[in-house]
Amino acid sequence: MNKKRFLILITLIFAVMILYALKYFGYIPTKSYTLKELGIKEIKSGIDKDKDGIDDYKDIKVHIIKTDILRKARVYVPM
């Protein structure tokens, strides 16, 4: 009986580790919301130094997304 409990415990620990890894690497999707769904207005800077038609605040957000800084630093920046 004791051996059976040990096997169940090991199986449960292994299952939790697998689920954690799947969640961590993004194989289990999480719900995300847009600013519009949350009723939040997007911040605009009004300055466009590189004159590409996109305000500098949005340029910074796009750069952060492209370089994957958010995942590496574990910081939340509203989109």
C-alpha positions in Angstrom: 0.0 0.0 0.0 2.8 2.4 0.8 4.5 1.7 -2.6 1.2 2.6 -4.3 0.9 6.0 -2.5 4.5 6.8 -3.4 3.8 6.1 -7.1 0.6 8.2 -7.0 2.6 11.1 -5.4 5.4 10.9 -8.0 2.8 10.8 -10.8 1.0 13.9 -9.4 4.3 15.8 -9.0 5.3 14.9 -12.6 1.9 16.0 -13.9 2.1 19.4 -12.1 5.6 19.9 -13.5 4.4 19.1 -17.1 1.4 21.5 -16.7 3.7 24.3 -15.3 6.1 23.9 -18.3 3.2 24.0 -20.8 1.9 27.1 -19.2 5.3 28.8 -18.9 6.2 28.2 -22.6 2.8 29.4 -23.8 1.3 26.1 -25.0 -1.7 26.7 -22.7 -3.3 29.9 -23.9 -4.3 32.6 -21.4 -7.0 35.2 -21.9 -5.9 38.6 -23.0 -7.8 41.8 -23.3 -7.5 44.9 -25.5 -7.6 48.5 -24.3 -11.0 49.0 -25.9 -12.4 46.0 -24.0 -11.2 47.4 -20.7 -12.3 50.9 -21.5 -8.8 52.4 -21.4 -7.7 55.2 -23.8 -4.4 54.7 -25.6 -1.7 57.2 -24.6 -0.4 59.2 -27.6 2.8 61.2 -27.3 2.2 63.8 -30.0 5.9 63.7 -31.0 7.2 61.9 -34.0 11.0 62.4 -34.2 11.6 60.0 -37.1 8.6 61.3 -39.0 7.2 57.9 -39.9 3.6 58.7 -39.0 3.7 56.8 -35.8 4.0 58.6 -32.5 7.1 57.9 -30.4 5.3 56.2 -27.6 3.9 53.6 -30.0 7.3 53.3 -31.7 8.8 52.4 -28.3 6.0 49.8 -27.7 6.6 48.2 -31.1 10.4 48.0 -30.4 9.7 46.4 -27.1 7.5 43.8 -28.7 9.9 43.1 -31.6 12.9 42.6 -29.3 10.9 40.5 -26.8 12.0 42.6 -23.9 8.7 42.1 -22.1 9.1 38.3 -21.7 12.8 38.6 -20.8 12.3 41.3 -18.1 8.8 40.1 -17.0 7.4 43.7 -17.1 3.9 44.6 -18.2 3.5 47.5 -20.6 -0.1 48.2 -21.6 -0.8 47.9 -25.4 
